[in-house]
């Protein structure tokens, strides 16, 4: 009888150890799964951060390249055919179409008036100051998935000015098959600066076209 009891005790002890081992195995598996999950989250976070930084740099590079090209060409008035070709790869399709339509309207307007009437476009369309920019500095970009806004300090200096004119223009970017492209420029002159461009580039271009259409009808 005593032998049977001891055997039962040993058997019970054996089952208890097995159950404990199973619990340890399950706990270990859960720990491994949790650690693996944390690693995946960390890797995803690093990947997203890396992509975001890369997209921001791409946006800055585009804007910087645009203003470098602007400095080299210094456009005044409606863009010429050569200037349209030069700036085309920086611009979204809607913005390029507006600039092209204004150029066509300007050419027709000057031909009809034998260059005796004031032009439809006065000054540099791409900057707050109609006389363009002497220097510029890209301050930074706010990047989202499909759009971005880059702030650019634009300075115009002239011997006739007591101090340089400064504005912070906001370059609005969109994405298409080419990557980042400029979709609009929000002027930073403010309403207090008489003679400066107000609003944004797209609205100014639309206003020029609307004014020209009314002139033709009259």
TORKOL-4160 file (C-alpha; in steps of 0.2 Angstrom, whole numbers, padded with zeros to 4 digits, m for minus):
218
<pt num="1" X="0000" Y="0000" Z="0000"/>
<pt num="2" X="0014" Y="0012" Z="0005"/>
<pt num="3" X="0023" Y="0008" Z="m0012"/>
<pt num="4" X="0007" Y="0012" Z="m0022"/>
<pt num="5" X="0006" Y="0029" Z="m0013"/>
<pt num="6" X="0024" Y="0033" Z="m0016"/>
<pt num="7" X="0021" Y="0029" Z="m0035"/>
<pt num="8" X="0006" Y="0040" Z="m0036"/>
<pt num="9" X="0016" Y="0054" Z="m0028"/>
<pt num="10" X="0029" Y="0052" Z="m0041"/>
<pt num="11" X="0017" Y="0052" Z="m0055"/>
<pt num="12" X="0008" Y="0067" Z="m0048"/>
<pt num="13" X="0025" Y="0076" Z="m0047"/>
<pt num="14" X="0029" Y="0071" Z="m0065"/>
<pt num="15" X="0013" Y="0079" Z="m0072"/>
<pt num="16" X="0016" Y="0094" Z="m0061"/>
<pt num="17" X="0033" Y="0097" Z="m0069"/>
<pt num="18" X="0027" Y="0094" Z="m0086"/>
<pt num="19" X="0013" Y="0107" Z="m0084"/>
<pt num="20" X="0026" Y="0120" Z="m0077"/>
<pt num="21" X="0037" Y="0117" Z="m0092"/>
<pt num="22" X="0022" Y="0120" Z="m0104"/>
<pt num="23" X="0019" Y="0136" Z="m0095"/>
<pt num="24" X="0037" Y="0141" Z="m0096"/>
<pt num="25" X="0037" Y="0137" Z="m0115"/>
<pt num="26" X="0022" Y="0147" Z="m0118"/>
<pt num="27" X="0028" Y="0162" Z="m0108"/>
<pt num="28" X="0045" Y="0161" Z="m0118"/>
<pt num="29" X="0035" Y="0160" Z="m0135"/>
<pt num="30" X="0025" Y="0176" Z="m0130"/>
<pt num="31" X="0040" Y="0185" Z="m0125"/>
<pt num="32" X="0049" Y="0181" Z="m0141"/>
<pt num="33" X="0033" Y="0186" Z="m0151"/>
<pt num="34" X="0032" Y="0203" Z="m0141"/>
<pt num="35" X="0051" Y="0206" Z="m0144"/>
<pt num="36" X="0048" Y="0202" Z="m0163"/>
<pt num="37" X="0033" Y="0214" Z="m0164"/>
<pt num="38" X="0043" Y="0228" Z="m0155"/>
<pt num="39" X="0057" Y="0225" Z="m0168"/>
<pt num="40" X="0045" Y="0227" Z="m0182"/>
<pt num="41" X="0037" Y="0243" Z="m0175"/>
<pt num="42" X="0055" Y="0250" Z="m0173"/>
<pt num="43" X="0060" Y="0245" Z="m0191"/>
<pt num="44" X="0044" Y="0253" Z="m0198"/>
<pt num="45" X="0046" Y="0269" Z="m0188"/>
<pt num="46" X="0064" Y="0270" Z="m0194"/>
<pt num="47" X="0059" Y="0267" Z="m0212"/>
<pt num="48" X="0045" Y="0280" Z="m0211"/>
<pt num="49" X="0057" Y="0293" Z="m0204"/>
<pt num="50" X="0070" Y="0289" Z="m0217"/>
<pt num="51" X="0057" Y="0291" Z="m0231"/>
<pt num="52" X="0051" Y="0307" Z="m0224"/>
<pt num="53" X="0068" Y="0314" Z="m0222"/>
<pt num="54" X="0072" Y="0309" Z="m0240"/>
<pt num="55" X="0056" Y="0317" Z="m0247"/>
<pt num="56" X="0059" Y="0333" Z="m0237"/>
<pt num="57" X="0077" Y="0334" Z="m0245"/>
<pt num="58" X="0069" Y="0331" Z="m0262"/>
<pt num="59" X="0057" Y="0345" Z="m0260"/>
<pt num="60" X="0071" Y="0357" Z="m0254"/>
<pt num="61" X="0082" Y="0352" Z="m0269"/>
<pt num="62" X="0068" Y="0355" Z="m0281"/>
<pt num="63" X="0065" Y="0373" Z="m0274"/>
<pt num="64" X="0083" Y="0377" Z="m0273"/>
<pt num="65" X="0086" Y="0372" Z="m0291"/>
<pt num="66" X="0071" Y="0382" Z="m0296"/>
<pt num="67" X="0077" Y="0398" Z="m0288"/>
<pt num="68" X="0094" Y="0395" Z="m0295"/>
<pt num="69" X="0087" Y="0394" Z="m0313"/>
<pt num="70" X="0076" Y="0409" Z="m0309"/>
<pt num="71" X="0092" Y="0419" Z="m0304"/>
<pt num="72" X="0100" Y="0414" Z="m0320"/>
<pt num="73" X="0086" Y="0419" Z="m0331"/>
<pt num="74" X="0077" Y="0433" Z="m0322"/>
<pt num="75" X="0061" Y="0432" Z="m0331"/>
<pt num="76" X="0051" Y="0449" Z="m0333"/>
<pt num="77" X="0033" Y="0449" Z="m0338"/>
<pt num="78" X="0024" Y="0434" Z="m0347"/>
<pt num="79" X="0036" Y="0420" Z="m0350"/>
<pt num="80" X="0044" Y="0418" Z="m0367"/>
<pt num="81" X="0044" Y="0402" Z="m0376"/>
<pt num="82" X="0062" Y="0399" Z="m0371"/>
<pt num="83" X="0058" Y="0403" Z="m0353"/>
<pt num="84" X="0042" Y="0391" Z="m0353"/>
<pt num="85" X="0053" Y="0377" Z="m0359"/>
<pt num="86" X="0067" Y="0381" Z="m0346"/>
<pt num="87" X="0055" Y="0381" Z="m0331"/>
<pt num="88" X="0043" Y="0368" Z="m0337"/>
<pt num="89" X="0051" Y="0353" Z="m0328"/>
<pt num="90" X="0049" Y="0362" Z="m0311"/>
<pt num="91" X="0030" Y="0365" Z="m0313"/>
<pt num="92" X="0014" Y="0355" Z="m0311"/>
<pt num="93" X="0003" Y="0353" Z="m0327"/>
<pt num="94" X="m0010" Y="0366" Z="m0320"/>
<pt num="95" X="0002" Y="0379" Z="m0316"/>
<pt num="96" X="0012" Y="0377" Z="m0333"/>
<pt num="97" X="m0004" Y="0378" Z="m0343"/>
<pt num="98" X="m0009" Y="0394" Z="m0334"/>
<pt num="99" X="0008" Y="0402" Z="m0338"/>
<pt num="100" X="0007" Y="0396" Z="m0356"/>
<pt num="101" X="m0010" Y="0403" Z="m0358"/>
<pt num="102" X="m0004" Y="0420" Z="m0351"/>
<pt num="103" X="0010" Y="0420" Z="m0363"/>
<pt num="104" X="m0001" Y="0416" Z="m0378"/>
<pt num="105" X="m0013" Y="0430" Z="m0372"/>
<pt num="106" X="0001" Y="0443" Z="m0370"/>
<pt num="107" X="0008" Y="0439" Z="m0387"/>
<pt num="108" X="m0009" Y="0441" Z="m0395"/>
<pt num="109" X="m0012" Y="0457" Z="m0385"/>
<pt num="110" X="0004" Y="0465" Z="m0390"/>
<pt num="111" X="0001" Y="0460" Z="m0409"/>
<pt num="112" X="m0016" Y="0468" Z="m0409"/>
<pt num="113" X="m0011" Y="0484" Z="m0401"/>
<pt num="114" X="0005" Y="0485" Z="m0411"/>
<pt num="115" X="0015" Y="0486" Z="m0394"/>
<pt num="116" X="0007" Y="0503" Z="m0390"/>
<pt num="117" X="m0003" Y="0497" Z="m0375"/>
<pt num="118" X="0004" Y="0492" Z="m0358"/>
<pt num="119" X="0008" Y="0473" Z="m0357"/>
<pt num="120" X="m0004" Y="0462" Z="m0348"/>
<pt num="121" X="0010" Y="0456" Z="m0336"/>
<pt num="122" X="0021" Y="0468" Z="m0327"/>
<pt num="123" X="0036" Y="0462" Z="m0318"/>
<pt num="124" X="0042" Y="0445" Z="m0311"/>
<pt num="125" X="0028" Y="0433" Z="m0309"/>
<pt num="126" X="0037" Y="0421" Z="m0298"/>
<pt num="127" X="0042" Y="0434" Z="m0284"/>
<pt num="128" X="0033" Y="0445" Z="m0272"/>
<pt num="129" X="0043" Y="0460" Z="m0278"/>
<pt num="130" X="0039" Y="0464" Z="m0296"/>
<pt num="131" X="0057" Y="0467" Z="m0300"/>
<pt num="132" X="0062" Y="0449" Z="m0294"/>
<pt num="133" X="0075" Y="0443" Z="m0282"/>
<pt num="134" X="0093" Y="0448" Z="m0279"/>
<pt num="135" X="0096" Y="0433" Z="m0267"/>
<pt num="136" X="0085" Y="0419" Z="m0259"/>
<pt num="137" X="0087" Y="0406" Z="m0245"/>
<pt num="138" X="0076" Y="0391" Z="m0243"/>
<pt num="139" X="0071" Y="0391" Z="m0224"/>
<pt num="140" X="0063" Y="0374" Z="m0223"/>
<pt num="141" X="0049" Y="0363" Z="m0230"/>
<pt num="142" X="0033" Y="0355" Z="m0222"/>
<pt num="143" X="0031" Y="0338" Z="m0230"/>
<pt num="144" X="0015" Y="0328" Z="m0231"/>
<pt num="145" X="0011" Y="0312" Z="m0242"/>
<pt num="146" X="0006" Y="0321" Z="m0258"/>
<pt num="147" X="0010" Y="0339" Z="m0255"/>
<pt num="148" X="0022" Y="0350" Z="m0247"/>
<pt num="149" X="0025" Y="0369" Z="m0243"/>
<pt num="150" X="0043" Y="0376" Z="m0243"/>
<pt num="151" X="0046" Y="0394" Z="m0235"/>
<pt num="152" X="0059" Y="0404" Z="m0245"/>
<pt num="153" X="0066" Y="0421" Z="m0239"/>
<pt num="154" X="0067" Y="0431" Z="m0255"/>
<pt num="155" X="0077" Y="0448" Z="m0255"/>
<pt num="156" X="0077" Y="0462" Z="m0268"/>
<pt num="157" X="0090" Y="0475" Z="m0266"/>
<pt num="158" X="0093" Y="0491" Z="m0276"/>
<pt num="159" X="0104" Y="0506" Z="m0274"/>
<pt num="160" X="0088" Y="0517" Z="m0274"/>
<pt num="161" X="0081" Y="0507" Z="m0259"/>
<pt num="162" X="0085" Y="0513" Z="m0242"/>
<pt num="163" X="0085" Y="0495" Z="m0236"/>
<pt num="164" X="0083" Y="0478" Z="m0245"/>
<pt num="165" X="0065" Y="0472" Z="m0248"/>
<pt num="166" X="0062" Y="0455" Z="m0239"/>
<pt num="167" X="0048" Y="0443" Z="m0241"/>
<pt num="168" X="0045" Y="0425" Z="m0236"/>
<pt num="169" X="0036" Y="0417" Z="m0250"/>
<pt num="170" X="0028" Y="0400" Z="m0248"/>
<pt num="171" X="0031" Y="0388" Z="m0263"/>
<pt num="172" X="0017" Y="0375" Z="m0264"/>
<pt num="173" X="0022" Y="0358" Z="m0270"/>
<pt num="174" X="0012" Y="0343" Z="m0277"/>
<pt num="175" X="0017" Y="0326" Z="m0283"/>
<pt num="176" X="0015" Y="0318" Z="m0300"/>
<pt num="177" X="0024" Y="0305" Z="m0310"/>
<pt num="178" X="0040" Y="0315" Z="m0310"/>
<pt num="179" X="0040" Y="0317" Z="m0291"/>
<pt num="180" X="0039" Y="0335" Z="m0283"/>
<pt num="181" X="0033" Y="0349" Z="m0294"/>
<pt num="182" X="0029" Y="0367" Z="m0290"/>
<pt num="183" X="0010" Y="0370" Z="m0290"/>
<pt num="184" X="0009" Y="0387" Z="m0284"/>
<pt num="185" X="0018" Y="0402" Z="m0275"/>
<pt num="186" X="0010" Y="0411" Z="m0261"/>
<pt num="187" X="0017" Y="0429" Z="m0261"/>
<pt num="188" X="0023" Y="0435" Z="m0244"/>
<pt num="189" X="0023" Y="0454" Z="m0247"/>
<pt num="190" X="0007" Y="0458" Z="m0236"/>
<pt num="191" X="m0006" Y="0470" Z="m0241"/>
<pt num="192" X="0004" Y="0485" Z="m0233"/>
<pt num="193" X="0017" Y="0484" Z="m0247"/>
<pt num="194" X="0010" Y="0495" Z="m0261"/>
<pt num="195" X="0015" Y="0489" Z="m0278"/>
<pt num="196" X="0020" Y="0471" Z="m0273"/>
<pt num="197" X="0011" Y="0455" Z="m0279"/>
<pt num="198" X="m0003" Y="0450" Z="m0268"/>
<pt num="199" X="m0011" Y="0433" Z="m0265"/>
<pt num="200" X="m0004" Y="0419" Z="m0275"/>
<pt num="201" X="0003" Y="0415" Z="m0292"/>
<pt num="202" X="m0011" Y="0404" Z="m0299"/>
<pt num="203" X="m0024" Y="0417" Z="m0294"/>
<pt num="204" X="m0014" Y="0431" Z="m0302"/>
<pt num="205" X="m0013" Y="0422" Z="m0318"/>
<pt num="206" X="m0031" Y="0418" Z="m0318"/>
<pt num="207" X="m0035" Y="0436" Z="m0315"/>
<pt num="208" X="m0024" Y="0442" Z="m0329"/>
<pt num="209" X="m0033" Y="0430" Z="m0341"/>
<pt num="210" X="m0050" Y="0436" Z="m0335"/>
<pt num="211" X="m0045" Y="0454" Z="m0337"/>
<pt num="212" X="m0039" Y="0450" Z="m0355"/>
<pt num="213" X="m0055" Y="0441" Z="m0359"/>
<pt num="214" X="m0066" Y="0456" Z="m0353"/>
<pt num="215" X="m0055" Y="0468" Z="m0364"/>
<pt num="216" X="m0057" Y="0457" Z="m0379"/>
<pt num="217" X="m0076" Y="0457" Z="m0377"/>
<pt num="218" X="m0077" Y="0476" Z="m0375"/>
